[in-house]
Amino acid sequence: MIEEFYDLSRPLLDADAKAMELCKERFAELEEIKEYNQLKMLRAFTDNYVGGNHLVGTTGYGMDDPGREKLAEVFAQVTGSEAALFRSSFMSGTHTLTVALFGVLRPGDRMVAVTGRPYDTLQGVIGIDGTHYGSLMDFGVRYDEVELLSDGTPDLAGIAEKCRGAKMCYIQRSRGYAARPALSLDQIEAISKAAKAVQPDIIVMVDNCYGEFVQKKEPTQCGADLMAGSLIKNPGGGIAPTGGYIAGRADLVELCAHRLTAPGVGGEIGCTLDTLRDLYLGLYYAPGVVCEALKTSVYASALFEVLGYTATPKYTEDRNDIITSVETGSPEGMEALCGGVQQGSPVDSFAAPIPSDMPGYEDPVIMAAGAFTMGSSIELSADGPVRAPYTVYMQGGINFNAARAGVLLGADRMMKLK
């Protein structure tokens, strides 16, 4: 059907048909996960008696905001957490993670990143990028890290050694811009056990960005004490206009609330204005939207494998985040793939992505994102730092049929470079 709307070559259409056939079994598995998570979501809404009055926001200080508090209760239940902050006042995933880190760490504490060097923008938060804008290291928090093993799996022996005496074991679930797989929930649980075996009171924190609702459980149900993420990724369902969440142990979430607002004030304030309906609706739709994004990810892996490119994870592998990486082989290949994805976007389809410098990144970054929400990663997007092996990281797709078109348009431009 896509050939009625876009002029694609016969070889590409044949590759598309083959990829769709290859994906059938995985699509069925993803639909089963979606059904489970959607029913779990519905039960959380009904168990907590969400009413129409909860969809109306507050102004000013936001004192006694029933919608804000009820939304946190729903998210805590659906993720198996004791408590949660689920708010539009978080400005980004990086901001949310920063609030969590500063909320629970104190001068003299040591955090250990056990999945290697964290994502680019977190390096400035920690202070390991050499900048000094009030980072954790500026405030006397010590930092250590454990690299993943050569096969991308956690180094449990190294984790046990480094976590002895540490305050926090920090896990980045998704790959970021690293050439390694996303962590499974079993791996997160194994890391937690290894760290707590040598340091029982250690705080296991997970950067859960891109990982929400891809499986039937969340990290806080698999040994993590705290997790955080962005609402313009998975849990916002493509509807939340901004925001983030922190969830986990109630005492730790409370500490984070006092960092988000002010010491002694905590989560008692924070007006919601006109955002609550979008946050509730986005969260409710999130399991279905994440399934669409996962189907896009699986399809992209299959298509590019058929076309002879290296794409990870393979379409046959379990998904632990919504990201598929494609090695394009050159800067021109990156621009071609990103340009095609941009062409297949509902907003700014006419724009031409080009590499540019971005705050927090060492290399120029190219980004394709014709999204209804600026910076949204649950909508189809493609980006990456321009460095060998010139990998583009694709994520999102709130509607598989449309996202499939964007992937095909990117592949079409890449084929024309040959």
Helices and strands as residue ranges (DSSP letters): G 2-4, H 10-47, G 52-55, H 66-79, E 83-87, H 93-104, E 110-113, H 120-126, E 142-145, H 156-163, E 168-172, H 185-198, E 203-207, G 219-221, E 226-230, G 234-236, E 244-248, H 250-260, G 266-268, H 276-306, E 311-312, E 324-327, H 331-343, E 365-368, E 381-385, E 391-395, H 400-417
